[in-house]
Amino acid sequence: MEPDGYIHITEEEIKNSIQQKKAIFDKNGEAHYDNISAFIKSMRGSDPDATLFYLAKAIEGGEDSMFLARRITICAAEDVGLANPNALVVANSAMQAIHMIGMPEARIILAEAAIYVANSQKSNSAYMGIDTALADIKNKETGEIPMHIRNAPIKEMQDLGYSKGYLYPHDYPGNYVEQQYLPDEKINTKYYIPGENDQIKINKNKQEYKKT
């Protein structure tokens, strides 16, 4: 404030203010949806620089930090999935930390989690598998649960054949034994179709590289 009690704004200051580049972002408008879409697709597309750019736009635009943390967590499960299950652990830990800490420090946690998800290998096998199974349950005749894997808490149910013939996997080498789990109508149905990422997995008492 000047000695005369007024704040004087010069023409030069007005020009400089107008020329400042501001991100176009409306939390309640189309820009909100466009930006969050670009943020998610950048993580899915493994581009950490674009991920940080759209994250920064969201933060600067006043986006809720927990909303952003939830988007990162969903991407970790949907797009990274079994290619790197630790991504879900990182994203969930970040969400908890953000809830406790809040802004402005939460921006660092968001960035760390988003970069981790962006840099991870990707597999949507879990996402596709559960959606395919849900579609079958809703739209198809899927048969009955095989008797040998049904629950038999009382003798009368055992007498009717519930749980009869069940093979306890831990009684067999490698904790594995072949037996039918799907209903007769769904035998040989594949819901889990691995992607192209290699991951070490113990299978039938052998250490093998498995697609995820």
C-alpha positions as CSV (number, residue, x, y, z in Angstrom):
1,M,0.0,0.0,0.0
2,E,1.3,3.4,-1.0
3,P,1.5,6.4,1.4
4,D,-1.7,7.8,0.1
5,G,-3.6,4.7,1.3
6,Y,-4.2,3.2,-2.1
7,I,-2.7,0.1,-3.8
8,H,-1.5,1.3,-7.2
9,I,-1.4,-1.3,-10.1
10,T,0.6,-0.3,-13.1
11,E,-0.2,-1.1,-16.7
12,E,2.9,-3.2,-16.8
13,E,1.7,-5.3,-13.9
14,I,-1.6,-5.9,-15.5
15,K,0.0,-7.0,-18.8
16,N,2.3,-9.4,-16.9
17,S,-0.6,-10.9,-14.9
18,I,-2.7,-11.5,-18.1
19,Q,0.2,-13.1,-19.8
20,Q,0.8,-15.7,-17.1
21,K,0.1,-19.2,-18.4
22,K,-2.6,-20.9,-16.3
23,A,-3.8,-24.5,-16.7
24,I,-7.4,-24.6,-17.9
25,F,-9.2,-26.7,-15.3
26,D,-12.7,-26.8,-14.1
27,K,-13.3,-29.2,-11.2
28,N,-17.0,-29.5,-12.1
29,G,-16.8,-29.3,-15.9
30,E,-15.5,-31.2,-18.9
31,A,-11.9,-30.3,-18.2
32,H,-12.1,-32.3,-15.0
33,Y,-13.1,-35.5,-16.9
34,D,-10.6,-34.9,-19.7
35,N,-7.7,-34.4,-17.3
36,I,-8.4,-37.4,-15.1
37,S,-8.8,-39.5,-18.3
38,A,-5.5,-38.3,-19.6
39,F,-3.9,-39.0,-16.2
40,I,-5.2,-42.6,-16.0
41,K,-4.3,-43.3,-19.6
42,S,-0.8,-41.9,-19.2
43,M,-0.2,-44.3,-16.2
44,R,-1.7,-47.2,-18.3
45,G,0.5,-46.2,-21.2
46,S,3.7,-46.2,-19.0
47,D,4.5,-42.6,-19.6
48,P,5.7,-41.2,-16.2
49,D,6.3,-37.6,-17.6
50,A,2.7,-37.3,-18.9
51,T,1.5,-38.9,-15.7
52,L,3.2,-36.1,-13.6
53,F,2.0,-33.4,-16.0
54,Y,-1.7,-34.3,-15.6
55,L,-1.3,-35.0,-11.9
56,A,0.2,-31.5,-11.5
57,K,-2.8,-30.0,-13.5
58,A,-5.2,-31.8,-11.2
59,I,-3.4,-30.7,-8.0
60,E,-3.1,-27.1,-9.2
61,G,-6.8,-27.1,-10.2
62,G,-7.8,-28.1,-6.6
63,E,-8.6,-31.8,-7.3
64,D,-9.2,-33.8,-4.1
65,S,-6.1,-35.7,-3.2
66,M,-8.0,-38.8,-2.1
67,F,-9.9,-38.9,-5.4
68,L,-6.5,-38.9,-7.2
69,A,-5.2,-41.6,-4.8
70,R,-8.2,-43.8,-5.5
71,R,-7.6,-43.4,-9.3
72,I,-4.0,-44.5,-8.8
73,T,-5.1,-47.5,-6.7
74,I,-7.6,-48.6,-9.3
75,C,-5.0,-48.3,-12.1
76,A,-2.6,-50.4,-10.0
77,A,-5.2,-53.2,-9.9
78,E,-6.8,-52.9,-13.3
79,D,-3.8,-52.1,-15.5
80,V,-0.7,-53.3,-13.6
81,G,-2.4,-56.2,-11.9
82,L,-0.5,-59.5,-11.7
83,A,2.5,-58.2,-13.7
84,N,3.5,-56.4,-10.5
85,P,1.2,-57.0,-7.6
86,N,3.3,-54.8,-5.4
87,A,1.9,-51.8,-7.3
88,L,-1.4,-52.3,-5.5
89,V,0.5,-52.4,-2.1
90,V,2.3,-49.1,-3.0
91,A,-0.9,-47.4,-4.2
92,N,-2.9,-48.5,-1.1
93,S,-0.1,-47.4,1.2
94,A,0.0,-44.0,-0.5
95,M,-3.7,-43.6,-0.1
96,Q,-3.5,-44.2,3.6
97,A,-0.6,-41.8,4.0
98,I,-2.4,-39.1,2.0
99,H,-5.4,-39.5,4.3
100,M,-3.2,-39.0,7.3
101,I,-1.0,-36.2,6.0
102,G,-3.0,-34.2,3.5
103,M,-1.8,-31.4,1.3
104,P,0.7,-29.9,0.4
105,E,3.0,-32.9,1.3
106,A,0.5,-35.3,-0.2
107,R,1.6,-34.2,-3.6
108,I,4.9,-36.0,-3.1
109,I,3.1,-39.2,-2.1
110,L,0.8,-39.0,-5.1
111,A,3.7,-38.5,-7.4
112,E,5.6,-41.4,-6.0
113,A,2.7,-43.8,-6.3
114,A,1.7,-42.5,-9.8
115,I,5.3,-42.9,-11.1
116,Y,5.5,-46.4,-9.7
117,V,2.3,-47.5,-11.4
118,A,3.3,-45.8,-14.7
119,N,6.7,-47.5,-14.7
120,S,5.4,-51.0,-13.8
121,Q,4.8,-53.7,-16.3
122,K,1.1,-54.1,-17.2
123,S,-1.4,-56.9,-17.2
124,N,-5.2,-56.7,-17.2
125,S,-5.7,-60.5,-16.8
126,A,-7.4,-60.2,-13.4
127,Y,-9.7,-57.4,-14.6
128,M,-10.7,-59.3,-17.7
129,G,-11.0,-62.6,-15.8
130,I,-13.4,-61.4,-13.2
131,D,-15.6,-59.5,-15.7
132,T,-15.8,-62.6,-17.9
133,A,-16.8,-64.7,-14.9
134,L,-19.4,-62.2,-13.8
135,A,-20.9,-62.1,-17.3
136,D,-21.2,-65.9,-17.3
137,I,-22.9,-65.9,-13.8
138,K,-25.4,-63.2,-15.0
139,N,-26.2,-64.5,-18.5
140,K,-25.5,-68.3,-18.7
141,E,-26.6,-71.5,-17.1
142,T,-23.5,-72.3,-15.0
143,G,-24.6,-75.5,-13.3
144,E,-24.1,-76.7,-9.7
145,I,-21.1,-76.8,-7.4
146,P,-19.5,-80.3,-7.6
147,M,-20.5,-82.3,-4.6
148,H,-17.0,-83.1,-3.5
149,I,-16.1,-79.5,-2.8
150,R,-19.3,-78.6,-1.0
151,N,-19.4,-77.8,2.7
152,A,-20.4,-80.7,4.9
153,P,-20.7,-79.5,8.5
154,I,-23.1,-82.2,9.7
155,K,-23.3,-86.0,9.2
156,E,-26.6,-85.9,7.4
157,M,-25.0,-83.8,4.6
158,Q,-22.0,-86.1,4.4
159,D,-24.5,-89.0,4.0
160,L,-26.0,-87.2,1.0
161,G,-22.5,-87.0,-0.6
162,Y,-21.5,-83.5,0.4
163,S,-17.7,-83.3,0.5
164,K,-17.3,-87.0,-0.4
165,G,-14.2,-87.7,-2.5
166,Y,-12.6,-84.3,-1.8
167,L,-8.8,-84.5,-2.2
168,Y,-6.9,-82.3,0.3
169,P,-4.1,-80.7,-1.7
170,H,-1.7,-80.5,1.3
171,D,-1.7,-84.3,1.5
172,Y,0.0,-84.5,-1.8
173,P,3.5,-83.6,-3.1
174,G,3.9,-79.9,-3.8
175,N,0.5,-79.3,-2.1
176,Y,-1.2,-80.0,-5.4
177,V,-3.5,-82.6,-6.8
178,E,-5.7,-82.7,-9.9
179,Q,-9.4,-82.6,-9.3
180,Q,-12.5,-81.0,-10.6
181,Y,-13.5,-77.6,-9.2
182,L,-15.7,-76.0,-11.8
183,P,-19.3,-77.3,-12.4
184,D,-19.8,-79.9,-15.2
185,E,-21.2,-77.2,-17.4
186,K,-18.1,-75.0,-17.1
187,I,-15.3,-77.7,-17.3
188,N,-12.3,-76.4,-19.3
189,T,-13.6,-72.8,-19.2
190,K,-10.7,-70.3,-18.9
191,Y,-11.3,-67.1,-17.0
192,Y,-7.7,-66.3,-16.1
193,I,-5.8,-65.8,-19.3
194,P,-2.2,-64.7,-18.5
195,G,-0.6,-61.8,-20.3
196,E,2.8,-61.7,-21.8
197,N,4.8,-60.7,-18.6
198,D,7.1,-63.2,-17.0
199,Q,6.8,-63.8,-13.3
200,I,8.3,-66.5,-11.2
201,K,5.6,-68.7,-9.7
202,I,5.6,-72.0,-7.8
203,N,3.5,-74.5,-9.6
204,K,3.2,-78.2,-8.9
205,N,6.3,-78.3,-6.8
206,K,8.5,-76.6,-9.5
207,Q,9.7,-73.1,-9.8
208,E,8.7,-71.9,-13.3
209,Y,8.3,-68.7,-15.2
210,K,4.6,-68.0,-15.7
211,K,2.8,-65.5,-17.8
212,T,0.8,-63.0,-15.7
